[in-house]
Amino acid sequence: MKPDLRWSTVSTMAVVLFLLGGSSPAAAPDNWRKVRGDALKASRSDLASERELAFESFYDQDHLEAAEFLVKAITSSNTDLQVRRRARDVLATFQAEECRDFLYRELRSDPDDSHLLLEAFAGMGDERGPEIGGLAIKAGSADKKDGAPIVAAGIRCLVSSGQLSDGAIDSIIERSGDGHPIAVRKAATDSLFKLRTPSSVGALVGLSDDEALAKRARLLLVRLAGEDLGAEKADWETWWEAQDRTPPDREPIAESRAEELIAAKLEEAIEAGEAPEQITFYGVPIEGKNVVFVMDASSSMRGYPLERLQSECRRMVEQLPETHKFALVFYPKNECYPPELAFADQKTKERAYKFINERGVIRGTPTGDAMEFAFRRFVVGQDVDAIYLLSDGRPTKPIPDVLQTIDNLNLGLYVAINTIYIGAVAVPDPDAEPEEMPAEDPNAPPDAAITSGADFLKEIARRHMGSFTIVEVIK
């Protein structure tokens, strides 16, 4: 059966029967039936944004029946991943004892059932978080292939409440280092910030030059310091020494404010002609140590667009240091080089140039199939930090199906997917009045069905913590 953005009829009926046959409706607020009915109705909508918004009404439903409903939604494989994540976010806000007890029992009996349930429990801040986190880490660590999401969520549970022993903190610090899956490293890095102990902040400073985590570590350090000291590890070490290796007492600044400070610092550097050198692809900075590029070579890329792609790709490969691993995938044929993720040494680069030069175009835009190929070949079981997906149009298959495919591939792996849209050059009307547009929230769900290639790629980036860039070329 193909993935579908809607709950199946069987799943919907199962949820309804479960709720009608469960706890007494009298225990629920008067509006419970309406809220539940609206959510079930919205789950059959064609717009993911409508389904996500429907679950926002559950923020006022902090009782057992709602918790049971949300758990059903989170664990249903027929539910769109974005809706499952919204259900997780809502469940994480529940504080009723009956809700926390219910989720505790669910996870206590099956700690590796769902990383989303673990993340919801971590959000509750329950005092039993360290217990559940320990069980999840143990269960996930035993699964060498698919355990990373469970271990990552277990780490979040572990630090969700109270103090941890020095041994537990040392374990989290160790998991932030090389040799662990990126999902685990990211969870450990965020946990170092949350703990804010001398050893955890010191470890965070140590990650400020890590090729995979430096950007995140810098953001968290800016939140702690209340100022941006830049991208150099030495500057953060100086700040840490000036603090007598003691975390600041004040509350960290908001993440949005930290992002503003970092952006301002970069702008100052550019104006002063001191912007740091970066590896770029179509001008987009490449972030990560192990990176996969998935590139559209469909017939619409014939001519200059393909020539430009080959030129940009060669230039990007040339910039990669030997400490980085990379892989290139050209679709529709899913031709790739190297055959597995490889270090960017000179011999590998020379073969990559030949591979790039020999690529041609072919009909079709099977973006979902290409991403599945990339995940199966290069991502699963390997330490890929980021994917850069480039295309100039809509996928051949229905957009909702492709979005669901990519969601499922990246479920719990948290690989950043950055997207680049190749568009035609737009010629502005010289007589047109400039139009003031409100600032757009890049993380906001679309308010209409996604039909264009640009919006499709933008939605992928939104869902998978990536950047979206439009590059104009002559068609």
C-alpha angles and dihedrals in degrees: 000000000000118000111264131197091222132073110255117248090247092052092047092051090047091055092048093049091046092053095044092048096042132076120346112283088220089075091061128080118268093256095053097103092050093048092049092046093050091051093051091048092048091049088069093052122114092229120078088202091062091051092048092049091048090062092053088075087068091071086087094047102081097160139102098266091054092047090052090049093050093048089053090051093047094050097042111108089202093063121095110257093234090056090048089052091049089050088051091052092051094046090051089064094056113111103170109124092230090056095048092046091050094052091043091056091047093053095038090061095041112017095172097047096104134355088207091060089049090052090050090052090048088055091054090064091220116177088235091063094103090053094051091041092054092050092048094048090051093048094045094046090057090059104072094183108041104012100096096090091050093048091048092050090044090057089053090052091047093060097035095103141016130348127319129216119258088250092056091048090049088052091054091047090052091051091054090065135085118292097051127095114270092244090058093044092051092049091048092049092052089047092054088059093046093051094049095190122146092257095045095048090045088054090049090055087051090057093054091098097038108127093221102036106026094103093052094042091051092051091051093046091051088054090053097043097040089225138066115247093180136245099303116107091210091062092053091047089054090051091049092051090049088054089056085241089291121129114243115264095223123090114266117258119252118279091239090056091049090052090052091052092050092048091049090050091052092048090052091050092050092050090050092048090243101111110145118252112257137186106245140185113200085344092304112128112242111228122188140052098243112040137175123202118204110190134188115234096168121144092266087067091062117133123002097006091059092043089052091047092052091048093049091046094051091047092049093050090049090056095052113108119227090252090068127085121211146170133197124212123186116191154229084046094036091228108174143185133225099027087229134015106292140181116262097244120153096262092051091047093052091052089046091056090054091047092050094048093053096055119114135178130267134181121271138046107230095170094161093052090048092052091048089052091049093049095046095044103037114009110044109084093002131095100249113165101187145003124213111205118192127187141148100213154005120314119256093240122062111289095233090055093050093048090051091049092053092044090054093046092054096039107141094348095093094203108168110242112202117190134206122195119204107212137173119263110268116219109211122222106247091207096051119110113241110257121221110222124193116245109272123226105229091202096052115111116245116269094214140035111289110245108151129075092235093053090045092057092042090055092051090054091047093052095046106043094256140128125255122214133180115211117192117215135167109266 
